[in-house]
């Protein structure tokens, strides 16, 4: 009996789906050693899950052959051999100096093998690479699959149930093992990764399996986009951006500015962001800019073993070793950092593979180079989740799933496209055999984009540099053309927007020190952008009394900017800003003008308050909150380590911390006397009015466990808002279809007076109120203060230096 299940590479989903059979012996076969370690470590955490169970990588099955035993070539050994090939041919083929070529040769050889293409016959101008590869394979005693070779069936015969985990591609070894299990009538379950299985594997499984269970209703992007690589659906994702810059420095500036903006405006932490450098040589420039822009770096974001960061320490030990460095001494160094038998066993195999291919006489520098490959492709890894600062990455894409904000820098012809659609080695093979590539997107290209889209969800920015449009046509355009479908019915060209960079102009307002301003000034020579000129905005105003100004802009570029803003959707907070002062909503939300530095500090305090409450209350999901002084102190210290609040005065932090403490103590008592428990934090909502998308976020949702009633809580730094607050209106509209009973509370933490006033929903005319605001925006109506009364101007308006009324 063969059953197929589609699952996520997530411990909870995986082990839930596996439903381990009780009694008998179970054999789990994984696609590689990394996946094996994942299964073992996660399974052991779930008590008894791996009792009477063996876990093997498919590479641990050996061939039995008349002349002796020959093992399959593991992926790591294959990459080590490819590294040797690159070193042998680098002088003759300069392009091999690019880091991506190890992956490209690896994928080309695997693709050619998969299609039974003879590399020696069809190698073309790259034939030397394949000749050297074949020579090293034979020299090392490795044997490729052939008709006379058989896999050792003993492990299969002894098992009562066999599980295949994580396979995305079909190969001869996998099909041989599945066929063997089928012939021996073993209970066999095959688990494939959601969205990642190849068409060939799916065809094989559907032909051979007794039952196939696919997740038809999952939220993976790629399943939605698979019809034409990316279909119309991608337009709805609001966080995937392509940026064309004028220099690498401008790309970096764009990324750093965007990160800082999201931290200051949208409540992200610096630890949520990762900058992926396609060219490692740019790391020095990036590090300098991070320091200059006063953005903290996560120095711990290296590969981790069992959450212990010691990779760099190991390299330092190797360099400092006064004696000969060999496999034995290396294992002794590793023993200093871990006693984990599984990791030590893994390193024994890694060291054996390295010495088998490179011999015993290996220099310290070469050991470090080869170990970096092993860490990247073989060692169990988990990103350090301490939210310290921005991480810099130059390795593979697997770690992207841990971050919320991803920036791919330097996607130029020399770096990215070769590892996307332009694998010249594969192209060469296809040309030699007359293979029509127009109907096939290379496996490397497709899988990389799957990983990018799935791992980063909707917060992905890919940038590249080009001095001219001509350069861009020859540069990264091939990458971007992957996403342009030449089909009038389904084209998505409005997603492919290669905007001229506006980062330099924009980041000036975020400059926090003279060094940064000087750095920005050095790149002022870049192409000018059409970013709003603040003085020009004010010239559009009537020079007389502000009260006489009719508030309408007739300027075409301004109208276009407003139209674009509406079409892209907007936030609930914009509704509130417009309802108070349409002019400030125009400046702050539509034009994105940054407020004065003093107000940035106020925003930092607000962000700090929200972060503390969010992390503290996350410990009480499904429970009543209690006041735990030690936990609160730990939470505050954790957030302060991000350095996001370095420019906030100490007394301000002390004040807000006191207010937070008082509120939690009150909240504990309130919950004791009610049936409410904490249900959700940072709940994202979307509503649609007049065809426009409006996005919002509720700080906290409590639920009455008896009645099911919800209490929606939003924290304010100071006083709460008026009854007809735009948030309350939006919440009402969001929950109206479900019929759930709701109340809302807007809590001013610094003005808290030991009571929470709840507000009833405004459902009957909620849509009408929002529609009226949208109508004002659509008619380009942006007066100063909606009421027209100067007395209604906020005391601490962020735009008082721009607004004419603020100067009076």
C-alpha positions, 0 to 999 in steps of 0.5 A, spaced: 500 500 500 503 506 497 500 513 500 502 520 498 501 526 502 503 533 501 505 537 507 509 543 509 517 542 512 514 544 519 515 539 525 508 540 527 505 539 520 509 533 518 509 529 525 501 530 525 501 528 518 505 522 519 501 518 524 506 514 526 504 506 526 504 503 533 508 496 533 513 493 528 519 497 525 519 503 521 524 506 516 524 513 515 528 515 508 530 522 507 532 526 501 538 528 504 542 528 511 540 535 513 533 533 512 535 526 516 537 531 522 531 535 522 527 529 522 531 526 528 531 532 532 524 534 531 522 527 532 526 526 539 522 533 542 516 529 541 517 524 546 517 517 543 515 519 536 522 515 534 521 509 538 523 503 534 524 507 528 530 508 524 532 514 520 536 514 514 538 519 508 537 516 501 545 517 500 546 512 506 544 506 501 549 502 498 550 499 491 552 491 491 556 490 485 560 484 483 567 487 484 565 490 491 561 496 494 561 502 491 557 508 494 553 513 491 556 520 490 553 525 496 551 532 494 556 534 499 562 530 495 559 532 489 560 539 490 567 538 493 569 535 486 566 541 483 570 545 487 576 542 485 574 542 478 573 550 478 580 550 481 583 546 476 580 550 470 579 557 473 585 560 469 582 558 463 575 560 464 575 566 468 567 566 469 568 560 474 571 565 479 563 567 480 561 564 487 554 561 483 558 557 478 559 551 484 551 551 484 550 552 476 555 546 475 552 542 480 545 543 477 547 542 470 550 535 471 544 533 475 539 536 470 543 532 464 543 526 468 536 526 470 535 527 462 540 521 460 544 526 457 551 524 455 556 530 458 562 528 454 558 528 448 554 534 449 559 538 453 561 543 447 565 549 450 564 546 457 567 539 455 573 540 459 569 541 466 565 535 464 571 531 462 575 533 469 568 531 473 568 524 470 575 523 471 575 525 478 569 520 479 572 514 476 579 516 480 575 516 487 571 509 485 564 512 485 559 509 481 553 512 477 547 508 477 546 503 472 542 497 470 547 492 473 547 495 480 542 493 486 541 497 492 542 493 498 535 491 500 536 488 507 534 495 510 527 495 506 526 487 508 527 488 515 522 494 516 514 493 517 513 500 515 517 505 510 516 513 510 519 517 504 520 524 507 521 531 503 523 528 496 521 533 490 525 530 484 524 523 482 531 519 481 533 512 479 535 511 486 528 513 489 524 509 484 528 503 485 527 503 493 519 505 492 519 499 487 522 495 492 518 497 498 512 495 493 514 488 491 515 487 498 508 489 500 510 494 505 506 499 508 509 505 504 507 513 505 511 518 501 511 525 504 512 531 499 513 538 500 508 543 499 508 546 492 515 543 491 514 537 488 516 536 480 512 534 475 516 528 473 515 526 481 508 527 481 507 523 474 511 517 477 507 518 484 500 518 481 502 512 476 504 508 482 501 510 488 494 507 491 492 513 494 494 521 493 492 526 498 494 533 495 493 539 499 488 543 495 487 549 499 493 551 502 496 558 502 503 557 498 504 562 493 507 558 488 501 553 487 496 559 486 502 562 481 503 555 477 499 556 471 504 561 467 510 561 472 506 567 475 499 569 474 494 575 475 494 573 482 501 576 484 498 583 483 495 582 490 501 581 494 503 588 496 510 587 498 514 584 492 518 590 489 523 590 483 528 596 484 533 599 479 538 603 482 544 607 479 549 604 483 550 598 488 551 604 494 544 606 491 541 599 492 544 599 499 541 606 501 534 604 498 534 597 502 537 601 509 532 607 508 526 602 507 528 598 513 529 604 517 522 606 515 518 600 516 522 600 523 519 607 525 513 607 521 510 600 521 513 597 528 518 592 525 524 590 529 531 591 525 532 583 527 526 582 522 530 584 516 535 580 512 540 583 506 542 578 502 548 580 498 549 577 491 556 579 491 560 578 497 565 583 496 559 589 497 559 586 505 564 591 507 561 597 503 554 595 507 557 594 513 560 601 513 553 604 511 549 600 516 554 604 522 553 610 518 546 610 518 545 608 525 542 601 524 544 595 528 547 589 525 546 582 527 553 579 528 550 572 530 547 571 524 551 565 522 550 558 521 548 555 528 549 548 530 544 546 535 543 554 537 550 554 538 554 559 534 561 557 533 562 556 526 567 562 526 570 560 532 572 554 529 575 557 523 579 561 528 582 555 532 584 552 525 588 558 523 591 559 530 593 551 530 601 551 531 601 543 529 599 540 522 591 540 521 588 534 519 581 530 520 583 528 527 586 534 530 580 538 526 575 533 530 578 534 537 577 542 535 570 541 534 569 536 540 571 543 544 564 546 542 559 540 542 558 533 545 552 532 541 553 525 538 549 526 532 553 532 530 560 529 531 558 523 527 556 528 521 562 531 522 566 525 521 563 523 515 564 530 512 571 530 514 572 523 511 569 526 504 573 532 504 580 527 505 577 522 500 577 528 495 582 532 497 587 528 500 590 528 507 595 534 506 590 540 506 592 547 508 589 551 513 586 555 508 583 550 504 580 546 510 576 553 512 574 553 505 571 546 504 568 547 511 564 553 509 561 548 503 560 543 508 556 548 513 552 551 507 550 544 504 550 539 510 550 541 517 544 542 521 542 550 521 537 554 524 538 562 524 539 565 531 532 568 533 535 573 538 532 580 535 538 584 535 539 587 528 539 587 521 542 580 518 547 580 512 547 574 508 551 571 502 549 564 503 543 560 500 536 561 500 534 556 505 534 561 511 530 566 508 523 563 511 526 566 518 525 573 516 519 578 515 523 583 510 528 580 505 532 585 500 536 581 495 541 586 493 545 586 486 541 582 482 545 583 476 547 579 470 554 577 473 550 575 479 543 573 479 540 571 472 546 566 471 543 562 477 536 564 475 534 563 467 541 563 464 545 557 466 549 558 461 552 551 462 545 548 461 543 552 455 550 549 452 547 542 453 540 544 450 543 547 444 548 541 443 542 536 443 537 541 440 532 541 446 527 547 446 528 551 452 522 555 451 517 550 453 522 549 459 524 553 465 530 550 468 529 547 475 534 551 478 531 557 476 524 555 478 526 552 485 530 558 487 523 563 485 519 558 489 524 558 495 524 566 494 516 567 494 514 561 499 520 563 504 519 571 504 511 571 504 510 578 501 516 582 504 521 581 498 525 587 494 530 585 489 534 590 486 539 591 481 544 597 478 544 599 471 547 606 469 543 607 463 537 603 460 541 600 455 545 597 461 539 595 464 536 591 458 543 587 458 543 587 465 538 584 470 532 585 465 533 577 463 531 576 470 525 581 470 523 578 464 521 571 467 515 575 470 513 578 464 508 574 460 507 576 453 499 574 453 494 580 452 489 576 457 494 574 462 500 579 462 502 582 469 506 588 466 503 592 471 507 588 477 514 589 473 515 596 475 522 598 474 522 605 478 527 610 478 530 610 484 528 615 489 532 612 495 537 618 496 532 623 496 528 620 501 533 617 506 536 624 507 530 626 512 532 619 516 539 622 516 541 621 524 548 624 524 553 628 520 557 622 517 550 619 514 548 626 511 555 626 508 555 619 505 548 621 502 551 627 499 556 624 495 551 620 491 546 626 490 549 626 483 545 620 481 539 621 477 534 626 480 527 623 482 520 626 481 519 626 489 515 631 491 518 638 493 516 641 499 516 648 497 513 647 491 507 643 495 506 650 499 506 654 493 500 650 491 496 653 496 493 660 496 498 665 499 492 669 503 489 666 509 489 659 510 481 659 511 480 661 504 484 656 501 479 651 498 483 645 499 483 642 491 490 641 487 489 641 480 496 639 479 496 633 474 502 630 478 499 630 484 493 628 482 496 622 479 500 620 486 493 620 489 490 616 484 496 611 485 495 611 492 488 609 492 489 604 487 494 601 491 490 600 498 491 604 504 491 603 512 486 604 517 490 610 520 490 614 513 482 614 514 483 617 521 488 622 519 484 624 513 478 625 518 482 630 522 486 634 517 486 632 510 492 636 508 497 632 513 494 625 511 496 628 504 503 629 506 504 624 511 501 618 507 500 619 500 507 623 499 511 619 505 514 626 508 518 624 514 516 628 520 521 632 524 527 628 528 523 630 535 517 627 533 521 621 531 523 620 538 516 620 540 514 615 535 520 610 537 517 611 544 510 609 541 513 603 538 517 601 544 511 601 548 507 596 543 513 591 542 513 590 550 506 589 550 506 585 544 512 580 547 509 580 554 502 578 552 504 573 547 506 569 553 499 568 555 495 566 549 489 563 551 490 565 558 488 570 563 494 575 563 498 575 570 503 581 572 510 577 572 515 583 574 521 578 572 518 577 565 517 584 564 524 586 565 526 580 561 522 583 555 524 590 556 531 588 556 530 584 550 527 590 546 532 595 548 538 590 545 536 592 538 538 599 539 532 602 536 531 606 542 538 609 543 535 616 541 530 616 546 531 620 553 532 615 559 526 619 563 522 617 557 523 610 557 522 610 565 516 613 564 513 609 559 515 603 563 512 605 569 505 606 565 506 599 562 507 596 569 501 599 572 496 597 566 498 590 566 497 590 574 490 593 572 489 588 567 490 582 571 485 584 576 480 586 570 481 579 567 480 575 574 473 578 575 471 577 567 471 571 563 476 574 558 482 571 555 487 573 550 486 570 544 490 574 538 495 579 538 497 584 532 491 581 528 491 583 521 485 585 517 482 587 510 476 590 508 473 593 501 469 599 500 468 602 494 472 597 491 478 599 495 482 595 499 483 598 506 488 594 511 489 595 519 492 591 525 488 590 531 493 590 537 490 585 541 483 581 541 480 578 548 475 573 547 469 571 553 470 564 553 462 563 555 459 568 550 464 568 545 464 576 545 470 579 543 474 585 546 478 589 541 484 593 544 488 598 541 494 601 545 495 609 544 501 612 547 497 618 550 490 619 550 485 615 546 481 617 540 474 619 539 468 615 539 467 615 531 475 613 531 476 610 524 479 604 527 472 602 531 469 603 524 473 599 520 473 593 526 465 594 525 465 593 518 470 587 518 466 583 523 460 585 521 459 579 516 461 574 521 455 576 526 460 576 532 459 580 538 464 585 539 466 591 543 472 596 542 477 599 547 482 604 546 487 605 551 492 611 552 497 608 556 500 614 559 494 617 561 491 610 564 486 612 569 485 604 572 479 603 567 477 601 560 471 604 557 469 600 551 465 602 545 459 599 542 460 597 534 458 602 529 456 597 523 449 600 520 453 606 517 460 604 517 461 603 510 457 610 508 462 613 513 468 610 510 465 611 503 465 619 504 472 619 506 474 616 500 470 620 496 474 626 499 480 623 497 478 622 490 476 629 489 483 631 491 480 635 497 485 636 502 484 642 506 488 644 512 483 641 518 477 638 516 473 643 520 476 649 518 478 651 525 485 653 527 483 651 534 482 644 532 489 643 529 493 638 533 498 641 538 504 636 536 502 636 528 508 633 525 508 638 519 507 644 522 514 647 519 511 645 512 503 647 513 502 655 512 498 655 518 503 652 523 508 658 521 503 663 524 
